[in-house]
Amino acid sequence: MERTYWKPANMLNPAPAALICSMDEDGRRNIMTAAWAGTVCSDPVMISVSIRPERYSYGIIKRTEEFVLSLTNRKLAYATDLCGVRSGRDLDKFAHLGLTEAPSRTIRTPGIAESPVNLECRVRQMIPLGTHTMFLAEVTGVNVDSALLDERGRLQLDRADLLSYVHGEYFTLGEKVGKFGYSVRKRKDRHRDRTEKPQKDTKNGSSRRGGGGA
Ligand SMILES: Cc1cc2nc3c(=O)[nH]c(=O)nc-3n(C[C@H](O)[C@H](O)[C@H](O)COP(=O)(O)O)c2cc1C
């Protein structure tokens, strides 16, 4: 198969199209968009976000050592783009976009009520890398849109219409093509997957609440 070779480029796709909420010492809230974000540890639950020092959010998060990482969906696509091209230095993005605060339980900074999932985060380390500084943060609380829970309280994230960022464009997710561990599951179960009948959670980590582990 013929391959084309390029010099280094940020090509890890899809990336999340997430929103970082911050709040300064005077209670002024801000939101910025972040695609350079990821899960980095399961226990303690930790994530990373990489932020350029020139962002208004950077100084706030550096001082307060906390932020909320909010997942986005199709309805938040416009807000996601706007929060990534306007600065909180000269615009109250919460008010401008008519977004509602979702109070946090473990930190001062609120999340976004319109977001499917808000991750309350405490900064544990800052690592300057070059253009960006990586904030390693522990997730100290999670709040989810209750409309995404089924009758047994399990999270149905496939209903959230989540947004991702791929090479400069926003996309929602496509069709489901498998499930954690389906490649090694017994043939009978695989057949069940194909026929879309409801299944019990399996023991090896595919619980709806915890998500597929890594
Ligand atoms: C899709 C998208 C992803 C972005 N990802 C990042 C990122 O990961 N890190 C970063 O520093 N800036 C990122 N930006 C740029 C900031 O969101 C943008 O500069 C924003 O205006 C900063 O807001 P603030 O000055 O209010 O903090 C992204 C912008 C967009 C549109």
The ligand as an ORCA input file, in Angstrom:
! r2SCAN-3c Opt
* xyz 0 1
  C     -11.971     23.650     18.063
  C     -10.997     24.459     18.868
  C     -10.108     23.825     19.703
  C      -9.185     24.562     20.478
  N      -8.324     23.917     21.311
  C      -7.459     24.628     22.063
  C      -6.590     23.956     22.973
  O      -6.636     22.731     23.152
  N      -5.725     24.709     23.689
  C      -5.643     26.083     23.546
  O      -4.823     26.733     24.208
  N      -6.489     26.745     22.695
  C      -7.392     26.051     21.969
  N      -8.255     26.690     21.148
  C      -8.237     28.169     21.090
  C      -8.935     28.818     22.296
  O     -10.144     28.166     22.604
  C      -9.197     30.300     21.951
  O      -7.977     30.977     21.800
  C     -10.095     30.995     22.945
  O     -10.511     32.222     22.395
  C      -9.413     31.263     24.280
  O     -10.359     31.854     25.121
  P      -9.957     32.761     26.380
  O      -8.994     33.837     25.894
  O     -11.264     33.334     26.847
  O      -9.329     31.865     27.379
  C      -9.177     25.982     20.382
  C     -10.092     26.633     19.525
  C     -10.998     25.876     18.791
  C     -11.994     26.572     17.899
*
